[in-house]
Amino acid sequence: MPLARSRLTVQCQISVPAEIRRRLGVGPGSAIEWDERGAQVVVRRAGRHSSREVHAVLFGADAPPPPPADTKAGIRKRMRAKHARG
């Protein structure tokens, strides 16, 4: 028996049932992820990025770990480039 059930709207949107929101610990503005596992689709609360993932984006996947000050500088540089007005 399913835990909960939803219907698609005309715009193909769904509401997350209250029981599922409680179990996932999500509310308005929360991000959820959809993941395919064989013939099933799993919905879960979106996680945060690990420090390894952040490091790979900032410095490349094969770069050695930088000192903390360089990491902060790398984050600032990346954010400035991302949000630059041009």
C-alpha positions, 0 to 999 in steps of 0.5 A, spaced: 500 500 500 502 506 498 504 511 503 501 517 500 498 519 493 498 525 488 495 527 482 498 531 476 495 538 475 494 541 468 501 544 468 504 537 470 505 539 477 504 536 484 503 537 491 507 533 496 502 530 501 503 532 508 506 526 511 511 526 506 513 533 507 513 531 515 518 525 513 522 529 509 523 535 513 521 540 508 517 546 507 516 552 502 522 553 499 525 547 500 529 543 495 527 536 493 531 531 488 528 526 484 532 520 483 531 513 478 533 507 481 531 501 476 524 502 475 522 506 481 523 514 482 525 516 489 524 523 492 528 525 497 530 532 500 536 535 496 543 535 500 548 540 501 555 539 497 561 536 500 567 540 501 570 535 495 565 537 490 566 545 492 573 544 491 573 540 484 568 546 482 573 551 484 580 548 483 579 542 478 578 535 480 585 533 480 588 539 484 591 538 491 587 541 497 589 548 498 590 552 504 583 555 507 585 562 505 585 560 498 579 556 498 575 562 501 579 566 495 577 561 490 569 562 493 569 569 492 572 569 485 567 564 483 561 568 486 564 574 483 564 571 476 557 568 477 554 574 479 558 579 474 554 584 471 556 585 464 
